Each structure stands twice: as C-alpha cells, then as structure tokens.
Amino acid sequence: MPPFIGFFTKFYVFSALIEKNLIIMAIFLVLASVLPAYYYLRISTLIFFLPTTKRIFLLSNSSSIGHLISIILTFCVTFIVYPFIF
C-alpha cells in the first residue's frame, strides 16, 4: 500500500520489467501481489468498517499475542515505517 517501501519496490520492479519487454512476467507478478492485498484490505475493513461492538467481539475471541511477539511486531513495523518518515 502506498506510501510504504514495499509499494515503491514493486513499482520499480514492474517498471523495469515493462522496459525490458517482459510483459507476461510483469502481469504474473501483478496477479501474485493481488492475493496479499486481499488480506491487507480485509484487516483494514475489519478495523474501519465494522461496528465497535463486533470489533471488540472479534478481538476478544482471537488468540492472545504474547509479550515477545508484540515486541517483535513493534520492531518490524518500526523498520517498515521509519524510511517513509525520514
């Protein structure tokens, strides 16, 4: 999703493939990136478009995230967002 690093990486790879006339490979990679986009947008849909009571219900029934996993997740998100900020 723009403006994160993964978006620009894919954009430059697709641009290079199209410049080298590798259109079929570019189409295949675009289709391969649609599947992860479905999952990303599903999470956004759950967060922003469900009523608060249903969101709380979904979050309360999910498995709890351990302390170590939440630290690792914070670390990873920081390094994804950090290049965009600076």
PDB file with SEQRES, HELIX, SHEET and CRYST1 records, atoms N, CA, C and O in Angstrom:
SEQRES   1 A   86  MET PRO PRO PHE ILE GLY PHE PHE THR LYS PHE TYR VAL          
SEQRES   2 A   86  PHE SER ALA LEU ILE GLU LYS ASN LEU ILE ILE MET ALA          
SEQRES   3 A   86  ILE PHE LEU VAL LEU ALA SER VAL LEU PRO ALA TYR TYR          
SEQRES   4 A   86  TYR LEU ARG ILE SER THR LEU ILE PHE PHE LEU PRO THR          
SEQRES   5 A   86  THR LYS ARG ILE PHE LEU LEU SER ASN SER SER SER ILE          
SEQRES   6 A   86  GLY HIS LEU ILE SER ILE ILE LEU THR PHE CYS VAL THR          
SEQRES   7 A   86  PHE ILE VAL TYR PRO PHE ILE PHE                              
HELIX    1 AA1 ILE A    5  GLU A   19  1                                  15    
HELIX    2 AA2 ILE A   23  PHE A   49  1                                  27    
HELIX    3 AA3 THR A   52  ASN A   61  1                                  10    
HELIX    4 AA4 HIS A   67  ILE A   85  1                                  19    
CRYST1    1.000    1.000    1.000  90.00  90.00  90.00 P 1           1          
ATOM      1  N   MET A   1       0.848  -1.177   0.000  1.00  0.00           N  
ATOM      2  CA  MET A   1       0.000   0.000   0.000  1.00  0.00           C  
ATOM      3  C   MET A   1       0.892   1.238   0.000  1.00  0.00           C  
ATOM      4  O   MET A   1       1.862   1.299   0.755  1.00  0.00           O  
ATOM      5  N   PRO A   2       0.579   2.213  -0.827  1.00  0.00           N  
ATOM      6  CA  PRO A   2       1.386   3.425  -0.798  1.00  0.00           C  
ATOM      7  C   PRO A   2       1.214   4.139   0.527  1.00  0.00           C  
ATOM      8  O   PRO A   2       0.117   4.058   1.078  1.00  0.00           O  
ATOM      9  N   PRO A   3       2.131   4.787   1.057  1.00  0.00           N  
ATOM     10  CA  PRO A   3       3.453   5.192   0.585  1.00  0.00           C  
ATOM     11  C   PRO A   3       4.575   4.362   1.178  1.00  0.00           C  
ATOM     12  O   PRO A   3       5.686   4.873   1.325  1.00  0.00           O  
ATOM     13  N   PHE A   4       4.339   3.122   1.519  1.00  0.00           N  
ATOM     14  CA  PHE A   4       5.356   2.319   2.178  1.00  0.00           C  
ATOM     15  C   PHE A   4       6.369   1.753   1.187  1.00  0.00           C  
ATOM     16  O   PHE A   4       6.144   1.755  -0.023  1.00  0.00           O  
ATOM     17  N   ILE A   5       7.475   1.275   1.719  1.00  0.00           N  
ATOM     18  CA  ILE A   5       8.610   0.824   0.919  1.00  0.00           C  
ATOM     19  C   ILE A   5       8.234  -0.312  -0.029  1.00  0.00           C  
ATOM     20  O   ILE A   5       8.703  -0.338  -1.167  1.00  0.00           O  
ATOM     21  N   GLY A   6       7.408  -1.240   0.409  1.00  0.00           N  
ATOM     22  CA  GLY A   6       7.033  -2.363  -0.447  1.00  0.00           C  
ATOM     23  C   GLY A   6       6.326  -1.918  -1.712  1.00  0.00           C  
ATOM     24  O   GLY A   6       6.491  -2.534  -2.765  1.00  0.00           O  
ATOM     25  N   PHE A   7       5.538  -0.852  -1.619  1.00  0.00           N  
ATOM     26  CA  PHE A   7       4.847  -0.332  -2.798  1.00  0.00           C  
ATOM     27  C   PHE A   7       5.851   0.177  -3.824  1.00  0.00           C  
ATOM     28  O   PHE A   7       5.751  -0.155  -5.005  1.00  0.00           O  
ATOM     29  N   PHE A   8       6.813   0.975  -3.387  1.00  0.00           N  
ATOM     30  CA  PHE A   8       7.785   1.530  -4.317  1.00  0.00           C  
ATOM     31  C   PHE A   8       8.699   0.448  -4.886  1.00  0.00           C  
ATOM     32  O   PHE A   8       9.111   0.528  -6.044  1.00  0.00           O  
ATOM     33  N   THR A   9       9.015  -0.552  -4.087  1.00  0.00           N  
ATOM     34  CA  THR A   9       9.834  -1.658  -4.576  1.00  0.00           C  
ATOM     35  C   THR A   9       9.119  -2.376  -5.709  1.00  0.00           C  
ATOM     36  O   THR A   9       9.707  -2.617  -6.763  1.00  0.00           O  
ATOM     37  N   LYS A  10       7.868  -2.715  -5.498  1.00  0.00           N  
ATOM     38  CA  LYS A  10       7.099  -3.388  -6.546  1.00  0.00           C  
ATOM     39  C   LYS A  10       6.950  -2.492  -7.772  1.00  0.00           C  
ATOM     40  O   LYS A  10       7.043  -2.965  -8.905  1.00  0.00           O  
ATOM     41  N   PHE A  11       6.722  -1.210  -7.550  1.00  0.00           N  
ATOM     42  CA  PHE A  11       6.569  -0.282  -8.669  1.00  0.00           C  
ATOM     43  C   PHE A  11       7.824  -0.258  -9.538  1.00  0.00           C  
ATOM     44  O   PHE A  11       7.724  -0.299 -10.764  1.00  0.00           O  
ATOM     45  N   TYR A  12       9.000  -0.192  -8.921  1.00  0.00           N  
ATOM     46  CA  TYR A  12      10.243  -0.155  -9.689  1.00  0.00           C  
ATOM     47  C   TYR A  12      10.523  -1.480 -10.385  1.00  0.00           C  
ATOM     48  O   TYR A  12      11.040  -1.492 -11.502  1.00  0.00           O  
ATOM     49  N   VAL A  13      10.191  -2.589  -9.745  1.00  0.00           N  
ATOM     50  CA  VAL A  13      10.377  -3.886 -10.388  1.00  0.00           C  
ATOM     51  C   VAL A  13       9.454  -4.009 -11.593  1.00  0.00           C  
ATOM     52  O   VAL A  13       9.885  -4.463 -12.653  1.00  0.00           O  
ATOM     53  N   PHE A  14       8.192  -3.613 -11.447  1.00  0.00           N  
ATOM     54  CA  PHE A  14       7.259  -3.675 -12.570  1.00  0.00           C  
ATOM     55  C   PHE A  14       7.707  -2.747 -13.698  1.00  0.00           C  
ATOM     56  O   PHE A  14       7.608  -3.109 -14.871  1.00  0.00           O  
ATOM     57  N   SER A  15       8.191  -1.569 -13.359  1.00  0.00           N  
ATOM     58  CA  SER A  15       8.667  -0.635 -14.379  1.00  0.00           C  
ATOM     59  C   SER A  15       9.855  -1.210 -15.145  1.00  0.00           C  
ATOM     60  O   SER A  15       9.930  -1.087 -16.367  1.00  0.00           O  
ATOM     61  N   ALA A  16      10.778  -1.836 -14.425  1.00  0.00           N  
ATOM     62  CA  ALA A  16      11.945  -2.434 -15.085  1.00  0.00           C  
ATOM     63  C   ALA A  16      11.532  -3.584 -15.996  1.00  0.00           C  
ATOM     64  O   ALA A  16      12.069  -3.730 -17.094  1.00  0.00           O  
ATOM     65  N   LEU A  17      10.590  -4.391 -15.552  1.00  0.00           N  
ATOM     66  CA  LEU A  17      10.128  -5.499 -16.387  1.00  0.00           C  
ATOM     67  C   LEU A  17       9.451  -4.999 -17.660  1.00  0.00           C  
ATOM     68  O   LEU A  17       9.642  -5.569 -18.734  1.00  0.00           O  
ATOM     69  N   ILE A  18       8.674  -3.955 -17.539  1.00  0.00           N  
ATOM     70  CA  ILE A  18       7.999  -3.408 -18.720  1.00  0.00           C  
ATOM     71  C   ILE A  18       9.000  -2.770 -19.674  1.00  0.00           C  
ATOM     72  O   ILE A  18       8.837  -2.878 -20.890  1.00  0.00           O  
ATOM     73  N   GLU A  19      10.044  -2.102 -19.149  1.00  0.00           N  
ATOM     74  CA  GLU A  19      11.081  -1.518 -20.004  1.00  0.00           C  
ATOM     75  C   GLU A  19      11.839  -2.588 -20.770  1.00  0.00           C  
ATOM     76  O   GLU A  19      12.267  -2.353 -21.900  1.00  0.00           O  
ATOM     77  N   LYS A  20      12.015  -3.778 -20.164  1.00  0.00           N  
ATOM     78  CA  LYS A  20      12.735  -4.878 -20.816  1.00  0.00           C  
ATOM     79  C   LYS A  20      11.809  -5.760 -21.652  1.00  0.00           C  
ATOM     80  O   LYS A  20      12.222  -6.822 -22.116  1.00  0.00           O  
ATOM     81  N   ASN A  21      10.571  -5.332 -21.846  1.00  0.00           N  
ATOM     82  CA  ASN A  21       9.564  -6.045 -22.634  1.00  0.00           C  
ATOM     83  C   ASN A  21       9.245  -7.430 -22.077  1.00  0.00           C  
ATOM     84  O   ASN A  21       8.995  -8.366 -22.836  1.00  0.00           O  
ATOM     85  N   LEU A  22       9.255  -7.558 -20.764  1.00  0.00           N  
ATOM     86  CA  LEU A  22       8.853  -8.796 -20.098  1.00  0.00           C  
ATOM     87  C   LEU A  22       7.445  -8.607 -19.530  1.00  0.00           C  
ATOM     88  O   LEU A  22       7.218  -8.689 -18.323  1.00  0.00           O  
ATOM     89  N   ILE A  23       6.530  -8.356 -20.431  1.00  0.00           N  
ATOM     90  CA  ILE A  23       5.158  -8.011 -20.058  1.00  0.00           C  
ATOM     91  C   ILE A  23       4.468  -9.173 -19.352  1.00  0.00           C  
ATOM     92  O   ILE A  23       3.755  -8.962 -18.371  1.00  0.00           O  
ATOM     93  N   ILE A  24       4.668 -10.383 -19.833  1.00  0.00           N  
ATOM     94  CA  ILE A  24       3.989 -11.552 -19.237  1.00  0.00           C  
ATOM     95  C   ILE A  24       4.432 -11.746 -17.793  1.00  0.00           C  
ATOM     96  O   ILE A  24       3.610 -12.037 -16.925  1.00  0.00           O  
ATOM     97  N   MET A  25       5.726 -11.587 -17.532  1.00  0.00           N  
ATOM     98  CA  MET A  25       6.209 -11.720 -16.163  1.00  0.00           C  
ATOM     99  C   MET A  25       5.661 -10.597 -15.282  1.00  0.00           C  
ATOM    100  O   MET A  25       5.330 -10.830 -14.119  1.00  0.00           O  
ATOM    101  N   ALA A  26       5.565  -9.391 -15.820  1.00  0.00           N  
ATOM    102  CA  ALA A  26       5.005  -8.273 -15.059  1.00  0.00           C  
ATOM    103  C   ALA A  26       3.539  -8.533 -14.713  1.00  0.00           C  
ATOM    104  O   ALA A  26       3.100  -8.251 -13.598  1.00  0.00           O  
ATOM    105  N   ILE A  27       2.787  -9.069 -15.668  1.00  0.00           N  
ATOM    106  CA  ILE A  27       1.379  -9.391 -15.407  1.00  0.00           C  
ATOM    107  C   ILE A  27       1.273 -10.476 -14.340  1.00  0.00           C  
ATOM    108  O   ILE A  27       0.426 -10.389 -13.451  1.00  0.00           O  
ATOM    109  N   PHE A  28       2.130 -11.500 -14.424  1.00  0.00           N  
ATOM    110  CA  PHE A  28       2.125 -12.571 -13.432  1.00  0.00           C  
ATOM    111  C   PHE A  28       2.424 -12.023 -12.032  1.00  0.00           C  
ATOM    112  O   PHE A  28       1.774 -12.418 -11.064  1.00  0.00           O  
ATOM    113  N   LEU A  29       3.387 -11.132 -11.920  1.00  0.00           N  
ATOM    114  CA  LEU A  29       3.735 -10.561 -10.620  1.00  0.00           C  
ATOM    115  C   LEU A  29       2.648  -9.637 -10.083  1.00  0.00           C  
ATOM    116  O   LEU A  29       2.438  -9.568  -8.872  1.00  0.00           O  
ATOM    117  N   VAL A  30       1.963  -8.933 -10.963  1.00  0.00           N  
ATOM    118  CA  VAL A  30       0.846  -8.099 -10.516  1.00  0.00           C  
ATOM    119  C   VAL A  30      -0.258  -8.987  -9.952  1.00  0.00           C  
ATOM    120  O   VAL A  30      -0.826  -8.689  -8.902  1.00  0.00           O  
ATOM    121  N   LEU A  31      -0.559 -10.078 -10.654  1.00  0.00           N  
ATOM    122  CA  LEU A  31      -1.575 -11.010 -10.163  1.00  0.00           C  
ATOM    123  C   LEU A  31      -1.146 -11.665  -8.849  1.00  0.00           C  
ATOM    124  O   LEU A  31      -1.978 -11.921  -7.978  1.00  0.00           O  
ATOM    125  N   ALA A  32       0.153 -11.934  -8.708  1.00  0.00           N  
ATOM    126  CA  ALA A  32       0.652 -12.541  -7.475  1.00  0.00           C  
ATOM    127  C   ALA A  32       0.598 -11.563  -6.302  1.00  0.00           C  
ATOM    128  O   ALA A  32       0.556 -11.995  -5.151  1.00  0.00           O  
ATOM    129  N   SER A  33       0.600 -10.273  -6.564  1.00  0.00           N  
ATOM    130  CA  SER A  33       0.511  -9.311  -5.466  1.00  0.00           C  
ATOM    131  C   SER A  33      -0.931  -8.957  -5.119  1.00  0.00           C  
ATOM    132  O   SER A  33      -1.166  -8.241  -4.146  1.00  0.00           O  
ATOM    133  N   VAL A  34      -1.885  -9.434  -5.881  1.00  0.00           N  
ATOM    134  CA  VAL A  34      -3.288  -9.196  -5.560  1.00  0.00           C  
ATOM    135  C   VAL A  34      -3.706 -10.019  -4.332  1.00  0.00           C  
ATOM    136  O   VAL A  34      -4.484  -9.541  -3.507  1.00  0.00           O  
ATOM    137  N   LEU A  35      -3.201 -11.233  -4.210  1.00  0.00           N  
ATOM    138  CA  LEU A  35      -3.560 -12.095  -3.086  1.00  0.00           C  
ATOM    139  C   LEU A  35      -3.179 -11.475  -1.738  1.00  0.00           C  
ATOM    140  O   LEU A  35      -4.033 -11.423  -0.852  1.00  0.00           O  
ATOM    141  N   PRO A  36      -1.951 -11.005  -1.535  1.00  0.00           N  
ATOM    142  CA  PRO A  36      -1.650 -10.340  -0.259  1.00  0.00           C  
ATOM    143  C   PRO A  36      -2.474  -9.070  -0.054  1.00  0.00           C  
ATOM    144  O   PRO A  36      -2.831  -8.740   1.077  1.00  0.00           O  
ATOM    145  N   ALA A  37      -2.775  -8.364  -1.128  1.00  0.00           N  
ATOM    146  CA  ALA A  37      -3.586  -7.147  -0.995  1.00  0.00           C  
ATOM    147  C   ALA A  37      -4.969  -7.479  -0.447  1.00  0.00           C  
ATOM    148  O   ALA A  37      -5.535  -6.692   0.313  1.00  0.00           O  
ATOM    149  N   TYR A  38      -5.514  -8.622  -0.817  1.00  0.00           N  
ATOM    150  CA  TYR A  38      -6.808  -9.050  -0.284  1.00  0.00           C  
ATOM    151  C   TYR A  38      -6.739  -9.155   1.236  1.00  0.00           C  
ATOM    152  O   TYR A  38      -7.630  -8.672   1.936  1.00  0.00           O  
ATOM    153  N   TYR A  39      -5.687  -9.782   1.744  1.00  0.00           N  
ATOM    154  CA  TYR A  39      -5.571  -9.949   3.191  1.00  0.00           C  
ATOM    155  C   TYR A  39      -5.336  -8.618   3.904  1.00  0.00           C  
ATOM    156  O   TYR A  39      -5.879  -8.397   4.986  1.00  0.00           O  
ATOM    157  N   TYR A  40      -4.535  -7.731   3.316  1.00  0.00           N  
ATOM    158  CA  TYR A  40      -4.305  -6.419   3.917  1.00  0.00           C  
ATOM    159  C   TYR A  40      -5.598  -5.620   3.980  1.00  0.00           C  
ATOM    160  O   TYR A  40      -5.907  -5.003   4.999  1.00  0.00           O  
ATOM    161  N   LEU A  41      -6.348  -5.633   2.888  1.00  0.00           N  
ATOM    162  CA  LEU A  41      -7.588  -4.869   2.852  1.00  0.00           C  
ATOM    163  C   LEU A  41      -8.654  -5.481   3.748  1.00  0.00           C  
ATOM    164  O   LEU A  41      -9.519  -4.769   4.258  1.00  0.00           O  
ATOM    165  N   ARG A  42      -8.599  -6.779   3.940  1.00  0.00           N  
ATOM    166  CA  ARG A  42      -9.557  -7.435   4.846  1.00  0.00           C  
ATOM    167  C   ARG A  42      -9.351  -6.941   6.278  1.00  0.00           C  
ATOM    168  O   ARG A  42     -10.319  -6.681   6.992  1.00  0.00           O  
ATOM    169  N   ILE A  43      -8.100  -6.814   6.692  1.00  0.00           N  
ATOM    170  CA  ILE A  43      -7.805  -6.305   8.033  1.00  0.00           C  
ATOM    171  C   ILE A  43      -8.291  -4.861   8.158  1.00  0.00           C  
ATOM    172  O   ILE A  43      -8.897  -4.493   9.164  1.00  0.00           O  
ATOM    173  N   SER A  44      -8.026  -4.045   7.137  1.00  0.00           N  
ATOM    174  CA  SER A  44      -8.486  -2.655   7.173  1.00  0.00           C  
ATOM    175  C   SER A  44     -10.004  -2.586   7.230  1.00  0.00           C  
ATOM    176  O   SER A  44     -10.565  -1.746   7.934  1.00  0.00           O  
ATOM    177  N   THR A  45     -10.666  -3.460   6.496  1.00  0.00           N  
ATOM    178  CA  THR A  45     -12.122  -3.491   6.524  1.00  0.00           C  
ATOM    179  C   THR A  45     -12.636  -3.857   7.908  1.00  0.00           C  
ATOM    180  O   THR A  45     -13.589  -3.252   8.398  1.00  0.00           O  
ATOM    181  N   LEU A  46     -12.014  -4.836   8.536  1.00  0.00           N  
ATOM    182  CA  LEU A  46     -12.433  -5.217   9.880  1.00  0.00           C  
ATOM    183  C   LEU A  46     -12.233  -4.084  10.879  1.00  0.00           C  
ATOM    184  O   LEU A  46     -13.055  -3.884  11.773  1.00  0.00           O  
ATOM    185  N   ILE A  47     -11.143  -3.347  10.724  1.00  0.00           N  
ATOM    186  CA  ILE A  47     -10.840  -2.284  11.672  1.00  0.00           C  
ATOM    187  C   ILE A  47     -11.758  -1.080  11.475  1.00  0.00           C  
ATOM    188  O   ILE A  47     -12.293  -0.546  12.447  1.00  0.00           O  
ATOM    189  N   PHE A  48     -11.944  -0.652  10.235  1.00  0.00           N  
ATOM    190  CA  PHE A  48     -12.609   0.631   9.996  1.00  0.00           C  
ATOM    191  C   PHE A  48     -14.101   0.548   9.707  1.00  0.00           C  
ATOM    192  O   PHE A  48     -14.811   1.530   9.924  1.00  0.00           O  
ATOM    193  N   PHE A  49     -14.605  -0.587   9.224  1.00  0.00           N  
ATOM    194  CA  PHE A  49     -15.986  -0.613   8.763  1.00  0.00           C  
ATOM    195  C   PHE A  49     -16.923  -1.460   9.610  1.00  0.00           C  
ATOM    196  O   PHE A  49     -18.131  -1.439   9.376  1.00  0.00           O  
ATOM    197  N   LEU A  50     -16.417  -2.197  10.578  1.00  0.00           N  
ATOM    198  CA  LEU A  50     -17.298  -2.939  11.468  1.00  0.00           C  
ATOM    199  C   LEU A  50     -17.712  -2.056  12.639  1.00  0.00           C  
ATOM    200  O   LEU A  50     -16.939  -1.204  13.076  1.00  0.00           O  
ATOM    201  N   PRO A  51     -18.911  -2.250  13.142  1.00  0.00           N  
ATOM    202  CA  PRO A  51     -19.297  -1.517  14.357  1.00  0.00           C  
ATOM    203  C   PRO A  51     -18.378  -1.910  15.522  1.00  0.00           C  
ATOM    204  O   PRO A  51     -17.806  -3.000  15.540  1.00  0.00           O  
ATOM    205  N   THR A  52     -18.254  -1.012  16.475  1.00  0.00           N  
ATOM    206  CA  THR A  52     -17.334  -1.209  17.591  1.00  0.00           C  
ATOM    207  C   THR A  52     -17.631  -2.487  18.367  1.00  0.00           C  
ATOM    208  O   THR A  52     -16.706  -3.184  18.784  1.00  0.00           O  
ATOM    209  N   THR A  53     -18.890  -2.799  18.562  1.00  0.00           N  
ATOM    210  CA  THR A  53     -19.229  -3.998  19.347  1.00  0.00           C  
ATOM    211  C   THR A  53     -18.760  -5.255  18.655  1.00  0.00           C  
ATOM    212  O   THR A  53     -18.290  -6.178  19.320  1.00  0.00           O  
ATOM    213  N   LYS A  54     -18.873  -5.323  17.325  1.00  0.00           N  
ATOM    214  CA  LYS A  54     -18.406  -6.508  16.602  1.00  0.00           C  
ATOM    215  C   LYS A  54     -16.885  -6.579  16.608  1.00  0.00           C  
ATOM    216  O   LYS A  54     -16.314  -7.666  16.691  1.00  0.00           O  
ATOM    217  N   ARG A  55     -16.221  -5.416  16.519  1.00  0.00           N  
ATOM    218  CA  ARG A  55     -14.764  -5.407  16.565  1.00  0.00           C  
ATOM    219  C   ARG A  55     -14.259  -5.935  17.899  1.00  0.00           C  
ATOM    220  O   ARG A  55     -13.329  -6.742  17.940  1.00  0.00           O  
ATOM    221  N   ILE A  56     -14.859  -5.488  18.973  1.00  0.00           N  
ATOM    222  CA  ILE A  56     -14.441  -5.944  20.300  1.00  0.00           C  
ATOM    223  C   ILE A  56     -14.668  -7.438  20.426  1.00  0.00           C  
ATOM    224  O   ILE A  56     -13.844  -8.141  21.011  1.00  0.00           O  
ATOM    225  N   PHE A  57     -15.769  -7.933  19.888  1.00  0.00           N  
ATOM    226  CA  PHE A  57     -16.062  -9.359  19.938  1.00  0.00           C  
ATOM    227  C   PHE A  57     -15.013 -10.153  19.158  1.00  0.00           C  
ATOM    228  O   PHE A  57     -14.545 -11.190  19.628  1.00  0.00           O  
ATOM    229  N   LEU A  58     -14.642  -9.671  17.967  1.00  0.00           N  
ATOM    230  CA  LEU A  58     -13.641 -10.374  17.172  1.00  0.00           C  
ATOM    231  C   LEU A  58     -12.280 -10.365  17.863  1.00  0.00           C  
ATOM    232  O   LEU A  58     -11.562 -11.365  17.845  1.00  0.00           O  
ATOM    233  N   LEU A  59     -11.934  -9.246  18.464  1.00  0.00           N  
ATOM    234  CA  LEU A  59     -10.642  -9.164  19.135  1.00  0.00           C  
ATOM    235  C   LEU A  59     -10.610  -9.986  20.411  1.00  0.00           C  
ATOM    236  O   LEU A  59      -9.571 -10.548  20.756  1.00  0.00           O  
ATOM    237  N   SER A  60     -11.723 -10.066  21.111  1.00  0.00           N  
ATOM    238  CA  SER A  60     -11.728 -10.819  22.355  1.00  0.00           C  
ATOM    239  C   SER A  60     -11.690 -12.321  22.113  1.00  0.00           C  
ATOM    240  O   SER A  60     -11.216 -13.070  22.967  1.00  0.00           O  
ATOM    241  N   ASN A  61     -12.181 -12.773  20.961  1.00  0.00           N  
ATOM    242  CA  ASN A  61     -12.166 -14.200  20.657  1.00  0.00           C  
ATOM    243  C   ASN A  61     -10.873 -14.654  19.996  1.00  0.00           C  
ATOM    244  O   ASN A  61     -10.627 -15.856  19.891  1.00  0.00           O  
ATOM    245  N   SER A  62     -10.057 -13.734  19.557  1.00  0.00           N  
ATOM    246  CA  SER A  62      -8.814 -14.126  18.910  1.00  0.00           C  
ATOM    247  C   SER A  62      -7.800 -14.577  19.950  1.00  0.00           C  
ATOM    248  O   SER A  62      -7.897 -14.253  21.133  1.00  0.00           O  
ATOM    249  N   SER A  63      -6.833 -15.329  19.470  1.00  0.00           N  
ATOM    250  CA  SER A  63      -5.809 -15.800  20.402  1.00  0.00           C  
ATOM    251  C   SER A  63      -4.954 -14.624  20.873  1.00  0.00           C  
ATOM    252  O   SER A  63      -4.702 -13.685  20.117  1.00  0.00           O  
ATOM    253  N   SER A  64      -4.517 -14.686  22.115  1.00  0.00           N  
ATOM    254  CA  SER A  64      -3.745 -13.571  22.661  1.00  0.00           C  
ATOM    255  C   SER A  64      -2.328 -13.596  22.110  1.00  0.00           C  
ATOM    256  O   SER A  64      -1.749 -14.657  21.875  1.00  0.00           O  
ATOM    257  N   ILE A  65      -1.791 -12.416  21.914  1.00  0.00           N  
ATOM    258  CA  ILE A  65      -0.424 -12.282  21.409  1.00  0.00           C  
ATOM    259  C   ILE A  65       0.501 -12.180  22.607  1.00  0.00           C  
ATOM    260  O   ILE A  65       0.267 -11.387  23.519  1.00  0.00           O  
ATOM    261  N   GLY A  66       1.535 -12.971  22.599  1.00  0.00           N  
ATOM    262  CA  GLY A  66       2.483 -12.963  23.693  1.00  0.00           C  
ATOM    263  C   GLY A  66       3.301 -11.683  23.739  1.00  0.00           C  
ATOM    264  O   GLY A  66       3.341 -10.925  22.769  1.00  0.00           O  
ATOM    265  N   HIS A  67       3.937 -11.452  24.845  1.00  0.00           N  
ATOM    266  CA  HIS A  67       4.730 -10.239  25.042  1.00  0.00           C  
ATOM    267  C   HIS A  67       5.897 -10.182  24.053  1.00  0.00           C  
ATOM    268  O   HIS A  67       6.158  -9.131  23.468  1.00  0.00           O  
ATOM    269  N   LEU A  68       6.590 -11.285  23.863  1.00  0.00           N  
ATOM    270  CA  LEU A  68       7.732 -11.319  22.947  1.00  0.00           C  
ATOM    271  C   LEU A  68       7.290 -11.058  21.507  1.00  0.00           C  
ATOM    272  O   LEU A  68       7.963 -10.337  20.770  1.00  0.00           O  
ATOM    273  N   ILE A  69       6.174 -11.636  21.113  1.00  0.00           N  
ATOM    274  CA  ILE A  69       5.687 -11.438  19.752  1.00  0.00           C  
ATOM    275  C   ILE A  69       5.286  -9.981  19.531  1.00  0.00           C  
ATOM    276  O   ILE A  69       5.519  -9.437  18.451  1.00  0.00           O  
ATOM    277  N   SER A  70       4.694  -9.349  20.525  1.00  0.00           N  
ATOM    278  CA  SER A  70       4.320  -7.944  20.361  1.00  0.00           C  
ATOM    279  C   SER A  70       5.555  -7.051  20.256  1.00  0.00           C  
ATOM    280  O   SER A  70       5.521  -6.049  19.540  1.00  0.00           O  
ATOM    281  N   ILE A  71       6.637  -7.386  20.947  1.00  0.00           N  
ATOM    282  CA  ILE A  71       7.883  -6.626  20.823  1.00  0.00           C  
ATOM    283  C   ILE A  71       8.471  -6.802  19.426  1.00  0.00           C  
ATOM    284  O   ILE A  71       8.915  -5.832  18.812  1.00  0.00           O  
ATOM    285  N   ILE A  72       8.477  -8.029  18.925  1.00  0.00           N  
ATOM    286  CA  ILE A  72       8.997  -8.300  17.584  1.00  0.00           C  
ATOM    287  C   ILE A  72       8.157  -7.597  16.532  1.00  0.00           C  
ATOM    288  O   ILE A  72       8.699  -7.042  15.576  1.00  0.00           O  
ATOM    289  N   LEU A  73       6.848  -7.614  16.695  1.00  0.00           N  
ATOM    290  CA  LEU A  73       5.956  -6.944  15.754  1.00  0.00           C  
ATOM    291  C   LEU A  73       6.197  -5.438  15.752  1.00  0.00           C  
ATOM    292  O   LEU A  73       6.228  -4.824  14.685  1.00  0.00           O  
ATOM    293  N   THR A  74       6.365  -4.843  16.906  1.00  0.00           N  
ATOM    294  CA  THR A  74       6.659  -3.415  17.002  1.00  0.00           C  
ATOM    295  C   THR A  74       7.977  -3.090  16.318  1.00  0.00           C  
ATOM    296  O   THR A  74       8.073  -2.094  15.601  1.00  0.00           O  
ATOM    297  N   PHE A  75       8.978  -3.907  16.528  1.00  0.00           N  
ATOM    298  CA  PHE A  75      10.292  -3.740  15.901  1.00  0.00           C  
ATOM    299  C   PHE A  75      10.167  -3.774  14.378  1.00  0.00           C  
ATOM    300  O   PHE A  75      10.739  -2.927  13.693  1.00  0.00           O  
ATOM    301  N   CYS A  76       9.428  -4.741  13.847  1.00  0.00           N  
ATOM    302  CA  CYS A  76       9.272  -4.871  12.398  1.00  0.00           C  
ATOM    303  C   CYS A  76       8.498  -3.700  11.800  1.00  0.00           C  
ATOM    304  O   CYS A  76       8.880  -3.171  10.756  1.00  0.00           O  
ATOM    305  N   VAL A  77       7.430  -3.302  12.448  1.00  0.00           N  
ATOM    306  CA  VAL A  77       6.630  -2.180  11.943  1.00  0.00           C  
ATOM    307  C   VAL A  77       7.449  -0.899  11.960  1.00  0.00           C  
ATOM    308  O   VAL A  77       7.336  -0.081  11.047  1.00  0.00           O  
ATOM    309  N   THR A  78       8.266  -0.716  12.977  1.00  0.00           N  
ATOM    310  CA  THR A  78       9.112   0.476  13.052  1.00  0.00           C  
ATOM    311  C   THR A  78      10.054   0.544  11.858  1.00  0.00           C  
ATOM    312  O   THR A  78      10.232   1.615  11.277  1.00  0.00           O  
ATOM    313  N   PHE A  79      10.656  -0.570  11.483  1.00  0.00           N  
ATOM    314  CA  PHE A  79      11.581  -0.552  10.363  1.00  0.00           C  
ATOM    315  C   PHE A  79      10.888  -0.489   9.012  1.00  0.00           C  
ATOM    316  O   PHE A  79      11.534  -0.191   8.007  1.00  0.00           O  
ATOM    317  N   ILE A  80       9.609  -0.760   8.963  1.00  0.00           N  
ATOM    318  CA  ILE A  80       8.859  -0.571   7.726  1.00  0.00           C  
ATOM    319  C   ILE A  80       8.458   0.897   7.567  1.00  0.00           C  
ATOM    320  O   ILE A  80       8.521   1.444   6.466  1.00  0.00           O  
ATOM    321  N   VAL A  81       8.051   1.523   8.655  1.00  0.00           N  
ATOM    322  CA  VAL A  81       7.558   2.904   8.590  1.00  0.00           C  
ATOM    323  C   VAL A  81       8.700   3.917   8.654  1.00  0.00           C  
ATOM    324  O   VAL A  81       8.577   5.006   8.095  1.00  0.00           O  
ATOM    325  N   TYR A  82       9.796   3.588   9.315  1.00  0.00           N  
ATOM    326  CA  TYR A  82      10.913   4.512   9.528  1.00  0.00           C  
ATOM    327  C   TYR A  82      11.447   5.136   8.222  1.00  0.00           C  
ATOM    328  O   TYR A  82      11.618   6.355   8.179  1.00  0.00           O  
ATOM    329  N   PRO A  83      11.718   4.359   7.158  1.00  0.00           N  
ATOM    330  CA  PRO A  83      12.226   5.007   5.922  1.00  0.00           C  
ATOM    331  C   PRO A  83      11.236   5.989   5.309  1.00  0.00           C  
ATOM    332  O   PRO A  83      11.651   6.950   4.661  1.00  0.00           O  
ATOM    333  N   PHE A  84       9.955   5.774   5.496  1.00  0.00           N  
ATOM    334  CA  PHE A  84       8.982   6.707   4.954  1.00  0.00           C  
ATOM    335  C   PHE A  84       9.029   8.043   5.687  1.00  0.00           C  
ATOM    336  O   PHE A  84       8.870   9.096   5.069  1.00  0.00           O  
ATOM    337  N   ILE A  85       9.245   8.006   6.994  1.00  0.00           N  
ATOM    338  CA  ILE A  85       9.257   9.237   7.793  1.00  0.00           C  
ATOM    339  C   ILE A  85      10.495  10.059   7.488  1.00  0.00           C  
ATOM    340  O   ILE A  85      10.422  11.284   7.396  1.00  0.00           O  
ATOM    341  N   PHE A  86      11.638   9.389   7.330  1.00  0.00           N  
ATOM    342  CA  PHE A  86      12.889  10.117   7.083  1.00  0.00           C  
ATOM    343  C   PHE A  86      13.347   9.909   5.675  1.00  0.00           C  
ATOM    344  O   PHE A  86      14.383  10.442   5.278  1.00  0.00           O  
TER     345      PHE A  86                                                      
END                                                                             
